[in-house]
Amino acid sequence: AYYLPAAGAGSVLVNPTAPTVTVSPSPPNPTLGSAVTFTATVAGPTSAVAPTGSVSWSISVPSSATCSNSTLIVGGSNSSTATCVLSNVLVGSYTATANYSGDGNYQATSGLATASVAKSTPTVSISTSPSSPAPGSQVTFTATVAGPTGAVAPTGTITWHITGPGSP
C-alpha cells in the first residue's frame, strides 16, 4: 500500500432558510358586522422540520382593530399556523400582514392578505298607527331601518313618497 491511514475533520454550516408565509382570510368577503379570520401558514421545504416561534400581526383597516401576537401551532410535517380574528368588521378593505419571528432553522419573513367588506343592504319596515285608520283620520307612518346583527346602526335620510286617495 502506498498510503498510511489518515483521519480528518470538517464542519458544515447550515444557514437558516426563508420559509413561505401564506395568509388567507376566511371568509374572503365578510359581511358588515361579521368576523373575519386571517390564518398564516408558515411552511419550510418538503420533509423539513416545522417552523416554530411566533407571528405578530399588522392590520391595515378602515377602523381601529388589532390582533395579539400568535404562537405558531404545528399543523403538518413542515408547516405551522397562527390566526388573527377581527370581529364586527366595518365597510372597507382589511389587510393583515403576518410577521414571522424566525427560529434556529428559519429566517424571519412575512406575508399578507386582504379581505373586503362591502356595504350592506338594510331592511326597511313601515308601520302605521292606528293600524286600521278610519276614513279621514290622521295616520302616522313609522319607518324602521336595521342593519345586520352586530353591525353599526344605519344612518342617513328617509325620503317618503306616499300615494293613495287624496295624496298630493
ABEGO torsion letter per residue (X at the ends): XABBBBBBBBBBBBBBBBBBBBBBBOBABBBBGBBBBBBBBBBBBBGBBBBBEBBBBBBBBABBBBBBBBBBBBABAABBBBBBBBBGBBBEBBBBBBBBAEBAABBBBBBBBBBBBBBBBBBBBBBBOBABBBBGBBBBBBBBBBBBBGBBBBBEBBBBBBBEBGBX
